[in-house]
Amino acid sequence: MFFEFGIKDIIDIVLVAVMLYYIYRVMRESRSLNVFAGIMVFVVISLIVSQVLEMRLLGSIMNKLVSVGVIGLVVLFQDEIRQFLYTLGMHGKLKYLLKLFSGEKKGKGAKRKNILPLVMACMNMGRGKVGALIVIERNTSLQEVVNSGEILDAQISQRLIENIFFKNSPLHDGAMVISKQRIKAAGCILPVSHDLNIPKELGLRHRAAMGISQDSDAIAIAVSEETGRIAIAIHGQFYLRLSAEQLESILEKELSISEPEK
């Protein structure tokens, strides 16, 4: 009996190949490539045992292990799976549809009015080598992060930002969260990224900025206390040694895309 091979089989193979490729990318970025290779070897052996050699007992045992192993993989790689689903959900067309149905308006004038004091504060703190960490909420809620700090709910002000991060301030070491064009909280605790690709000269403040940018779509601005240089983390990517013009340009671009209006 000949095996029928049609267009649906070609589509099936292509979809499986694409899925395996994206799983490979996620594993490679999370330094778990050896785990991915081991899983693939186990699956291939299981298919050979159950489908080709037709060993019912051993095949049944391996199939049970595969079923249980799926749950173990979800637990083991929950961060990578969450990041993959988040990246999928933040695809450009999907974001456009979400904004279309939510009826949000950009409010460019109001956003620019709040960007300028933020940029000026970062530049002044950089010149004075005052460390700072500022997180701007976008579509992903940061309520848990806000709850970890001191609630302020204040208007965005250059002087207020500089006073919060003044070296003798009790809120200096935490992160400030800006949401819906207001300073929601300060002294907040952020998740720290353990990404090995982060340059070694960057400290804990930058790792926290990277961590929140990997866990959400937030924009994280870090001012180095040692060098005074300004960096920004977006979607798990750093933009280092920014000038005032570059920082303003990035903020205007990113906030015009997805920051919700109050």
C-alpha positions as CSV (number, residue, x, y, z in Angstrom):
1,M,0.0,0.0,0.0
2,F,1.5,3.3,-1.1
3,F,1.7,6.2,1.3
4,E,-0.4,9.1,0.1
5,F,1.4,12.4,0.2
6,G,-0.6,15.5,-0.5
7,I,-0.5,19.3,-0.1
8,K,-1.8,19.0,3.5
9,D,1.2,16.8,4.4
10,I,3.6,19.4,3.0
11,I,1.9,22.1,5.1
12,D,2.0,19.9,8.1
13,I,5.8,19.3,7.7
14,V,6.4,23.0,7.1
15,L,4.5,24.0,10.2
16,V,6.3,21.4,12.4
17,A,9.6,22.7,11.0
18,V,8.7,26.3,11.8
19,M,7.6,25.3,15.3
20,L,10.9,23.4,16.0
21,Y,12.9,26.3,14.6
22,Y,11.3,28.8,17.0
23,I,11.7,26.3,19.9
24,Y,15.3,26.0,18.9
25,R,15.7,29.8,19.0
26,V,14.1,30.1,22.4
27,M,16.4,27.4,23.8
28,R,19.5,28.9,22.3
29,E,18.8,32.3,23.7
30,S,18.1,30.8,27.2
31,R,21.3,28.8,27.1
32,S,19.3,25.5,27.1
33,L,20.3,24.2,23.7
34,N,21.7,20.9,25.2
35,V,18.3,20.3,26.8
36,F,16.6,20.9,23.5
37,A,18.9,18.4,21.8
38,G,18.3,15.8,24.5
39,I,14.5,16.3,24.2
40,M,14.7,15.8,20.4
41,V,16.8,12.7,20.7
42,F,14.3,11.2,23.2
43,V,11.3,12.0,21.0
44,V,13.0,10.4,17.9
45,I,13.9,7.3,19.9
46,S,10.3,7.1,21.2
47,L,8.9,7.3,17.7
48,I,11.3,4.6,16.4
49,V,10.5,2.3,19.3
50,S,6.7,2.7,19.1
51,Q,6.1,3.3,15.3
52,V,9.0,1.5,13.5
53,L,10.0,-1.4,15.8
54,E,6.5,-1.6,17.3
55,M,7.7,-2.5,20.8
56,R,4.4,-2.1,22.6
57,L,5.7,-2.3,26.3
58,L,8.7,0.0,25.9
59,G,6.8,2.3,23.5
60,S,4.0,2.6,26.1
61,I,6.5,3.5,28.8
62,M,8.2,6.1,26.7
63,N,4.9,7.6,25.7
64,K,4.0,8.0,29.3
65,L,7.3,9.6,30.0
66,V,6.7,12.1,27.1
67,S,3.3,13.0,28.6
68,V,4.7,13.6,32.0
69,G,7.8,15.3,30.6
70,V,5.6,18.0,28.9
71,I,4.4,19.1,32.3
72,G,7.9,19.2,33.6
73,L,9.1,21.2,30.6
74,V,6.3,23.8,31.2
75,V,7.5,24.2,34.8
76,L,11.2,24.2,33.9
77,F,10.9,26.7,31.0
78,Q,8.0,28.8,32.2
79,D,10.0,32.1,31.7
80,E,11.0,31.2,28.2
81,I,7.4,30.1,27.3
82,R,6.0,33.3,28.7
83,Q,8.5,35.4,26.8
84,F,7.6,33.5,23.6
85,L,3.9,34.0,24.0
86,Y,4.4,37.7,24.9
87,T,6.5,38.2,21.8
88,L,3.8,36.5,19.7
89,G,1.1,38.7,21.3
90,M,3.1,41.9,20.7
91,H,3.4,41.3,17.0
92,G,2.9,44.6,15.1
93,K,-0.4,43.6,13.5
94,L,-1.9,42.3,16.7
95,K,-0.9,45.4,18.6
96,Y,-2.6,47.5,15.9
97,L,-5.8,45.5,16.3
98,L,-5.7,45.8,20.1
99,K,-5.4,49.6,19.8
100,L,-8.1,49.7,17.2
101,F,-10.6,47.9,19.4
102,S,-9.6,49.7,22.6
103,G,-10.2,53.1,21.0
104,E,-7.0,54.6,22.4
105,K,-5.8,58.0,21.2
106,K,-2.1,58.9,21.0
107,G,-2.1,62.3,22.6
108,K,1.3,63.2,21.2
109,G,1.3,66.7,22.8
110,A,0.7,65.4,26.3
111,K,3.3,62.7,25.9
112,R,6.0,65.1,24.6
113,K,5.2,67.4,27.5
114,N,6.0,64.6,29.9
115,I,9.0,63.3,28.0
116,L,11.0,66.5,28.2
117,P,11.3,66.7,32.0
118,L,12.1,63.1,32.1
119,V,15.0,63.5,29.6
120,M,16.3,66.6,31.4
121,A,16.2,64.9,34.7
122,C,18.2,61.9,33.3
123,M,20.8,64.2,31.8
124,N,21.3,66.2,35.0
125,M,21.6,63.0,37.0
126,G,24.0,61.7,34.5
127,R,26.2,64.8,34.8
128,G,26.1,64.5,38.6
129,K,26.7,60.7,38.5
130,V,23.5,60.1,40.4
131,G,22.2,56.5,39.8
132,A,18.6,56.2,38.7
133,L,16.2,53.5,37.4
134,I,13.0,54.6,35.8
135,V,10.4,52.2,34.3
136,I,7.6,53.4,32.0
137,E,4.6,51.1,31.9
138,R,2.9,50.5,28.6
139,N,0.4,47.7,27.8
140,T,1.6,45.2,30.4
141,S,0.4,46.0,33.9
142,L,3.2,46.6,36.4
143,Q,0.9,46.7,39.4
144,E,2.9,44.1,41.3
145,V,6.0,46.2,40.9
146,V,4.1,49.4,41.9
147,N,2.9,47.6,45.1
148,S,6.5,46.7,46.1
149,G,7.4,50.4,46.5
150,E,6.0,53.7,47.9
151,I,2.9,54.9,46.2
152,L,3.2,58.6,45.0
153,D,0.8,59.1,42.1
154,A,2.4,62.5,41.3
155,Q,2.7,64.6,38.2
156,I,5.9,64.0,36.2
157,S,8.3,66.7,37.2
158,Q,12.1,67.1,36.6
159,R,12.7,68.4,40.1
160,L,10.7,65.6,41.7
161,I,12.6,62.9,39.7
162,E,15.9,64.3,40.7
163,N,14.9,64.6,44.4
164,I,13.7,61.0,44.5
165,F,17.1,59.7,43.2
166,F,19.2,62.1,45.2
167,K,22.0,60.1,46.9
168,N,20.7,60.6,50.4
169,S,17.1,59.9,49.5
170,P,15.6,56.7,51.1
171,L,14.1,55.9,47.6
172,H,17.3,56.2,45.8
173,D,18.1,52.5,45.4
174,G,14.7,51.4,44.1
175,A,13.0,51.9,40.7
176,M,10.5,54.6,39.8
177,V,7.4,53.5,37.9
178,I,5.7,55.9,35.5
179,S,2.2,54.9,34.4
180,K,-0.5,56.7,32.4
181,Q,1.7,59.9,32.4
182,R,2.1,60.0,36.2
183,I,4.7,58.9,38.6
184,K,2.9,56.0,40.3
185,A,5.6,54.8,42.8
186,A,9.2,54.9,43.7
187,G,11.6,52.6,45.6
188,C,10.1,49.6,43.7
189,I,11.7,46.2,43.4
190,L,12.3,44.8,39.9
191,P,13.2,41.3,38.7
192,V,16.9,40.9,37.9
193,S,18.0,39.4,34.6
194,H,20.6,36.6,34.6
195,D,21.3,37.0,30.9
196,L,25.0,36.1,30.4
197,N,25.1,38.4,27.4
198,I,24.8,41.6,29.5
199,P,28.2,43.4,29.5
200,K,30.1,42.8,32.7
201,E,30.7,46.5,33.3
202,L,26.9,47.0,33.8
203,G,25.8,46.7,37.4
204,L,22.7,45.5,39.2
205,R,20.7,48.6,38.2
206,H,21.1,47.7,34.5
207,R,20.3,44.0,35.1
208,A,17.1,45.1,36.8
209,A,16.3,47.3,33.8
210,M,16.9,44.3,31.5
211,G,14.8,42.0,33.7
212,I,11.7,44.2,33.6
213,S,12.1,44.7,29.8
214,Q,12.2,40.9,29.4
215,D,9.2,40.3,31.6
216,S,7.0,43.0,30.1
217,D,6.8,45.6,27.3
218,A,7.9,48.4,29.7
219,I,10.7,50.9,28.9
220,A,13.4,50.9,31.5
221,I,15.9,53.8,31.7
222,A,19.1,53.3,33.8
223,V,21.5,56.1,34.7
224,S,24.9,54.7,35.8
225,E,26.2,55.9,39.2
226,E,29.8,55.2,38.2
227,T,30.0,56.7,34.7
228,G,26.8,58.8,34.5
229,R,26.0,57.2,31.2
230,I,22.3,56.7,30.2
231,A,21.0,53.4,28.9
232,I,17.5,52.2,28.0
233,A,16.2,48.6,27.9
234,I,13.3,47.7,25.6
235,H,12.1,44.1,24.8
236,G,15.3,42.6,26.3
237,Q,17.6,44.8,24.2
238,F,20.0,47.5,25.5
239,Y,20.6,51.0,23.9
240,L,23.7,52.3,25.6
241,R,25.5,55.7,26.0
242,L,22.5,57.7,24.9
243,S,22.6,61.4,24.3
244,A,19.7,63.7,25.2
245,E,18.5,63.7,21.6
246,Q,18.7,59.9,21.3
247,L,16.9,59.3,24.5
248,E,14.1,61.8,23.6
249,S,13.8,60.2,20.1
250,I,13.5,56.7,21.4
251,L,10.9,57.6,24.0
252,E,8.8,59.6,21.5
253,K,8.9,56.7,19.1
254,E,8.2,53.9,21.6
255,L,5.5,55.8,23.6
256,S,3.7,56.9,20.4
257,I,3.4,53.2,19.5
258,S,1.8,51.7,22.6
259,E,1.6,53.8,25.7
260,P,-2.1,54.0,26.7
261,E,-3.7,57.3,27.3
262,K,-4.9,58.2,30.8
